[in-house]
Amino acid sequence: MTHLAEVLTLSNTQIAIEAAATVAFAVSGLMEAARKRLDAVGVCVVAGLTAFGGGTLRDVLLDRRPFFWVEHATWLWVLMALCAAAMLFLRARHFEPTERAMQWPDALGLGLFASGGTHIALDMGMPAIVAVLMGMVTAVFGGVMRDVVCNEIPRAFRDHQPYAVCAFAGGWVMVAAYQLAWPLWAATLAAAGVTTVLRVLTVLRGWNLPEWRSGAY
């Protein structure tokens, strides 16, 4: 396989993973909006915040323009079509199997978005810790915004399963690869792979973060 073919294959793979991740995040927003019995506007807003909120917050914090969903406006049409289809066909009995199925593209998306957000910040000359936090924001804060809008304590803060921690770890892999001048494709695969594997292990093994214990003083 030639170098050009390898690059094209990786690019197509990244696009497919990013598409699956964006859809997975949007579907989680759709299901939360459905539980809250929101109207069509509310469904689209919550799904959009979940899918695009983390990247938008990253771009605001880094003063980066245009926002990625402005630059790639096709995703807005995809989102609206997904919302319309969900309101027509998704019923309560579909929620549990859909949530289980979305765990795997969600883990892939977490890794890809964390690595991508970290790389963008590094390219802008941010310090390593800031870049890693920007990657974590990209990957996690769409779900945080979803839960805040739906009047819930963000799931990333209360379910005790490592989620942001996985993105944080993957971000440091991107930092190391960036400083070693790895090709972007190799750095992305390494960082996204670490994040994804950690998240999958978390789900399969039931790992939990310690909770605050305030019973004794």
Secondary structure as GFF3:
##gff-version 3
##sequence-region A 1 217
A	DSSP	alpha_helix	3	35	.	.	.	ID=ss1
A	DSSP	alpha_helix	40	61	.	.	.	ID=ss2
A	DSSP	alpha_helix	68	71	.	.	.	ID=ss3
A	DSSP	alpha_helix	74	89	.	.	.	ID=ss4
A	DSSP	three_ten_helix	92	94	.	.	.	ID=ss5
A	DSSP	alpha_helix	95	123	.	.	.	ID=ss6
A	DSSP	alpha_helix	128	149	.	.	.	ID=ss7
A	DSSP	alpha_helix	155	158	.	.	.	ID=ss8
A	DSSP	alpha_helix	164	179	.	.	.	ID=ss9
A	DSSP	alpha_helix	184	205	.	.	.	ID=ss10
###
